[in-house]
Structure formats: structure tokens, C-alpha cells
């Protein structure tokens, strides 16, 4: 039985770790060839570990272990030319492009440096703009563009919470921009039968959530909170009684939006959030 994405080629950013790694594996399981990119270098304003060369090699190994095809290239989503080179190399290898997952994202809350705001905006929104810009000329009817947002972009207060600092404000602003960008871009490409949608996760079980700096924000009453210390606070965010979702929960939504099962779904901001948005007191 053919997979749901058999014969398709997917371009995925932020593919070394977290949601991006999960997307590569899940889409490959359904037959897609993968063009994967990641920076694989630290960013000064980000306190937690970003993807490494070893992480990226593991993504390749896991895709190949299930019989998938993957081209993994180091590239910075802030640099449009680097993404263009990666897309063109992928198309040269696989022959086409059908799916774009603009997934790369950071939450830089280390210190109070305004550079953190710049970095968050450059990666979390600029990276989306760049991924779309270099992919769009290669997309035809039936193509699917899937953007990674956040419930932070849907709930009031995400851009002016002093506890999150400049980086948190940049993160919230970038994710809020994705909401409207999704709808407006979808309208521009609809006549070409290209679809654009965004997925907005709640807390997700990745390094962006599990790091000392964020733990301290959730438990400011403790000098060095542990995972056990923050679990009750994590549970508060969702209406369902869970601390966070898993990367594969997002990947399953990406898979559906990438497949022909969602062929007429476009301009949608899809929440995969265990009810965090409807629970938020200031939900928009």
C-alpha cells in the first residue's frame, strides 16, 4: 500500500531536533523524500542547546532506517541565499518540490539583551518569509505550505510579558504575524491551487520547553527548579490534564495538511494545543 505522500518532496527547516526531526521521520514514513536544513550552530541569545551536527546525522539515520530518502544540508534560515541553494540542491536530487514546512524557531530568553528580540524575529518570522520565498517559484497545483506558529501568537500578552524579556516579545510577535500572514498568503496562491496553513502548538516536549531558563520562569520561587518542580505549572496551560504535547502530535497534523486528504484546506490556523487557547483568560 502506497504511503499518503508517495512521490512527494518535502522541504523542512529546523530538522536536526524537536518538531523538525519528527516531521522528517513522519513524512518519510508516508513516502515523502525530504530536503532537510538546520543551522547546527548555537545562537548567543538562546540559552538552551540547539541542533548539532550529531543531531542532524541522527535525523538522516532515522529517515534512512525506514527506507526514506533525505538530503540534509546546513543552512541558516536567516540567510535567504542559503535556503535557496538548499532548495535547488534538493530539487536537483529529487526532481520536484511539493511540501514546505517552515518549522525552524527559537525562544531566546537568555538575559535582557535587545538582540534577543532581533534574533527571535529573524528566525521565527524572517525564516518563514525566506522559506516561502525560495520555495514558491518551484511549487505547482496541489502543493502545501505549512507554517509553525504557536498559541503564543493567538493569546494576548505574549508580546509584553516582562518576565520573557526582549526575546520572548520577539517570539510572541513573530508567531502573531504568522496568523495573518497565513491567511493573506493563502489568498494570493489559491488560484494556483497551492495551499497555505499554520499549526499552532501549545507547550511541546522539546528543548525549547525543557531548559533551565524557562523552568525558572515557570517556578520563580525556586533557585534551580527541576522537571518535577515545573510539571504542575506546565499542566496549568492546557485544558486537558497534560503538561505538554509530543512532537509527533504536530507531525501528524503536518502530515494531514501535506496530504491530498486536506486538498481544499487553506488559510487555516490550526491549534494543536490540548485546549490551551480556549482555557486562556485573554484568548483572542
C-alpha positions as CSV (number, residue, x, y, z in Angstrom):
1,X,0.0,0.0,0.0
2,X,1.4,3.3,-1.0
3,X,2.0,6.0,1.6
4,X,-0.1,9.1,1.8
5,X,2.8,11.2,0.5
6,X,4.2,8.8,-2.1
7,X,6.1,10.6,-4.8
8,X,6.1,13.9,-2.9
9,X,9.1,16.0,-1.9
10,X,9.1,18.0,1.4
11,X,11.4,20.9,2.4
12,X,11.7,21.1,6.2
13,X,13.6,23.7,8.2
14,X,14.9,23.2,11.7
15,X,15.3,19.5,11.0
16,X,18.0,18.5,13.5
17,X,15.9,18.4,16.6
18,X,12.5,18.6,18.1
19,X,9.5,19.1,15.8
20,X,11.5,19.3,12.7
21,X,13.2,16.0,13.2
22,X,9.8,14.4,13.9
23,X,8.4,16.0,10.7
24,X,11.2,14.5,8.7
25,X,10.6,11.0,10.1
26,X,6.8,11.1,9.9
27,X,6.6,12.4,6.4
28,X,9.2,9.9,5.2
29,X,7.2,7.1,6.8
30,X,4.4,8.1,4.4
31,X,6.7,8.1,1.3
32,X,7.9,11.7,1.0
33,X,11.5,12.5,0.1
34,X,13.0,15.0,2.5
35,X,15.1,18.2,1.9
36,X,16.2,19.0,5.4
37,X,18.0,22.0,6.7
38,X,19.3,23.2,10.0
39,X,21.8,25.7,11.3
40,X,23.6,23.2,13.6
41,X,25.3,26.1,15.5
42,X,24.5,27.9,18.7
43,X,22.9,31.4,18.8
44,X,24.3,33.6,21.5
45,X,20.9,34.8,22.9
46,X,19.5,31.2,23.1
47,X,20.2,29.6,26.4
48,X,19.3,26.0,25.6
49,X,21.1,23.6,23.2
50,X,20.1,24.0,19.5
51,X,20.5,21.2,17.0
52,X,24.0,19.9,16.4
53,X,25.8,18.0,13.6
54,X,25.2,14.8,15.6
55,X,21.5,15.6,15.9
56,X,21.3,16.2,12.2
57,X,23.1,13.0,11.4
58,X,20.6,11.2,13.6
59,X,17.7,12.7,11.6
60,X,19.3,11.3,8.5
61,X,19.9,7.9,10.1
62,X,16.3,7.6,11.3
63,X,14.8,8.6,7.9
64,X,17.1,6.1,6.1
65,X,16.4,3.4,8.6
66,X,12.7,3.4,7.5
67,X,13.7,3.3,3.8
68,X,13.3,7.1,3.3
69,X,15.3,9.4,1.1
70,X,16.7,12.6,2.6
71,X,19.2,15.3,1.7
72,X,20.4,17.1,4.8
73,X,22.1,20.5,4.3
74,X,23.3,23.0,6.8
75,X,21.7,26.4,6.2
76,X,20.7,29.4,8.2
77,X,17.0,30.4,7.8
78,X,18.0,34.0,8.3
79,X,20.0,33.8,5.1
80,X,17.7,33.6,2.0
81,X,20.5,32.6,-0.3
82,X,21.5,29.6,1.8
83,X,17.9,28.4,1.8
84,X,17.7,28.9,-2.0
85,X,20.8,26.9,-2.5
86,X,19.4,24.1,-0.3
87,X,16.0,24.0,-2.2
88,X,17.7,24.0,-5.6
89,X,20.1,21.2,-4.5
90,X,17.1,19.2,-3.2
91,X,15.1,19.7,-6.4
92,X,18.2,18.7,-8.5
93,X,18.3,15.4,-6.4
94,X,14.6,14.6,-6.2
95,X,13.2,16.4,-9.2
96,X,10.4,18.5,-7.7
97,X,9.0,20.2,-4.6
98,X,5.5,19.7,-3.2
99,X,5.6,20.4,0.5
100,X,7.1,23.2,2.6
101,X,7.4,23.0,6.4
102,X,8.7,26.3,7.7
103,X,9.4,24.9,11.1
104,X,12.6,26.5,12.4
105,X,12.1,28.5,15.6
106,X,13.8,29.7,18.8
107,X,12.8,31.3,22.1
108,X,15.8,33.4,23.2
109,X,15.1,34.4,26.8
110,X,18.7,34.5,28.0
111,X,19.4,37.8,29.7
112,X,17.8,41.2,28.7
113,X,19.7,42.0,25.5
114,X,17.6,43.6,22.8
115,X,19.5,41.4,20.3
116,X,17.3,38.5,21.6
117,X,14.3,40.4,20.1
118,X,16.1,40.7,16.8
119,X,17.1,37.0,16.8
120,X,13.7,35.8,17.6
121,X,12.1,37.9,14.8
122,X,14.8,36.9,12.3
123,X,14.4,33.2,12.9
124,X,10.8,32.8,13.8
125,X,9.2,35.1,11.2
126,X,12.1,36.0,8.9
127,X,12.9,32.3,8.5
128,X,9.3,31.7,7.4
129,X,9.4,34.5,4.9
130,X,12.7,33.2,3.5
131,X,11.5,29.6,3.3
132,X,8.4,30.6,1.4
133,X,10.2,33.0,-0.9
134,X,12.7,30.4,-2.1
135,X,10.1,27.6,-2.4
136,X,7.2,29.3,-4.1
137,X,8.7,29.5,-7.6
138,X,9.0,25.7,-7.6
139,X,5.5,24.9,-6.3
140,X,2.6,23.9,-8.5
141,X,-1.0,22.8,-8.2
142,X,-1.6,20.6,-5.1
143,X,1.4,22.0,-3.2
144,X,1.1,22.6,0.5
145,X,2.9,25.2,2.6
146,X,2.8,24.6,6.4
147,X,4.0,27.2,8.9
148,X,4.8,26.6,12.5
149,X,3.2,29.2,14.8
150,X,2.4,28.9,18.5
151,X,-0.6,29.5,20.8
152,X,1.6,32.4,22.0
153,X,0.7,34.1,18.7
154,X,-3.0,33.7,19.5
155,X,-3.2,34.8,23.1
156,X,-3.0,38.4,24.4
157,X,0.1,39.3,26.5
158,X,2.7,37.3,24.6
159,X,4.5,40.4,23.3
160,X,4.5,42.4,26.5
161,X,5.3,40.0,29.3
162,X,8.3,41.5,31.1
163,X,9.2,38.1,32.5
164,X,10.0,36.8,29.0
165,X,12.3,39.7,28.1
166,X,13.1,41.0,24.6
167,X,13.4,37.5,23.2
168,X,10.0,36.4,24.5
169,X,8.5,39.6,23.0
170,X,10.1,38.8,19.6
171,X,8.9,35.2,19.8
172,X,5.3,36.3,20.5
173,X,5.3,39.0,17.8
174,X,6.7,36.6,15.2
175,X,4.1,34.0,16.0
176,X,1.3,36.5,15.9
177,X,2.5,37.7,12.5
178,X,2.2,34.1,11.2
179,X,-1.5,34.1,12.0
180,X,-2.4,36.8,9.5
181,X,0.4,36.0,7.1
182,X,-1.1,32.5,6.7
183,X,-4.5,33.9,5.7
184,X,-3.2,36.6,3.3
185,X,-0.6,34.4,1.6
186,X,-3.2,31.6,1.1
187,X,-5.4,34.0,-0.8
188,X,-2.5,35.0,-3.1
189,X,-1.7,31.5,-4.2
190,X,-5.2,30.0,-4.1
191,X,-5.8,30.4,-7.9
192,X,-2.7,28.3,-8.4
193,X,-4.2,25.5,-6.2
194,X,-1.4,26.0,-3.7
195,X,-2.5,25.7,0.0
196,X,-1.1,27.6,3.0
197,X,-1.9,26.7,6.6
198,X,-0.3,27.2,10.0
199,X,-0.2,24.9,13.0
200,X,-0.1,26.5,16.5
201,X,1.2,24.1,19.2
202,X,1.0,24.6,23.0
203,X,3.9,23.5,25.1
204,X,5.8,20.8,23.3
205,X,8.2,18.2,24.6
206,X,11.4,19.7,23.1
207,X,14.5,21.6,24.3
208,X,12.6,24.9,23.8
209,X,10.5,23.9,26.7
210,X,12.9,21.9,28.8
211,X,15.7,24.2,29.7
212,X,16.9,25.9,32.9
213,X,15.9,29.5,31.8
214,X,12.3,28.5,31.0
215,X,12.0,26.4,34.1
216,X,12.9,29.4,36.2
217,X,10.1,31.4,34.6
218,X,7.6,28.8,35.5
219,X,8.9,28.5,39.0
220,X,10.5,31.8,40.0
221,X,10.1,30.8,43.7
222,X,12.9,28.2,43.3
223,X,16.6,28.9,42.5
224,X,17.1,25.8,40.4
225,X,13.8,24.1,39.6
226,X,13.8,20.6,38.2
227,X,11.5,19.0,35.7
228,X,9.4,17.6,38.6
229,X,9.1,21.1,40.0
230,X,7.7,22.6,36.8
231,X,5.3,19.8,35.9
232,X,2.3,21.2,37.9
233,X,2.8,24.6,36.3
234,X,3.0,23.1,32.8
235,X,-0.3,21.4,33.4
236,X,-2.0,24.7,34.1
237,X,-1.6,25.8,30.5
238,X,-3.8,23.1,28.9
239,X,-7.5,22.5,29.3
240,X,-6.7,18.8,29.0
241,X,-4.8,17.5,32.1
242,X,-1.4,17.1,30.4
243,X,1.9,19.1,30.8
244,X,2.7,19.2,27.1
245,X,2.2,17.6,23.7
246,X,4.7,15.5,21.8
247,X,6.5,16.5,18.5
248,X,4.7,13.6,16.7
249,X,1.3,15.2,17.6
250,X,2.4,18.2,15.5
251,X,3.9,15.9,12.8
252,X,0.6,14.1,12.4
253,X,-1.2,17.4,11.7
254,X,1.6,18.4,9.3
255,X,1.1,15.1,7.5
256,X,-2.6,15.7,7.1
257,X,-2.2,19.2,5.8
258,X,0.5,18.0,3.4
259,X,-1.7,15.2,2.1
260,X,-4.4,15.2,-0.5
261,X,-6.8,14.5,2.3
262,X,-6.6,18.2,3.0
263,X,-6.7,19.3,-0.6
264,X,-9.2,22.0,0.0
265,X,-8.0,23.2,3.4
266,X,-6.2,26.5,3.1
267,X,-5.8,29.7,5.1
268,X,-6.4,27.8,8.3
269,X,-4.7,28.5,11.7
270,X,-4.9,25.0,13.3
271,X,-4.4,24.7,17.0
272,X,-2.9,21.5,18.3
273,X,-2.9,22.7,21.9
274,X,-4.9,20.4,24.2
275,X,-7.3,23.3,24.8
276,X,-4.7,25.9,25.9
277,X,-6.3,28.6,23.7
278,X,-9.8,28.1,24.9
279,X,-8.6,28.0,28.5
280,X,-6.6,31.2,28.3
281,X,-8.4,34.1,30.0
282,X,-7.4,36.6,27.3
283,X,-7.8,34.4,24.2
284,X,-8.5,36.4,21.1
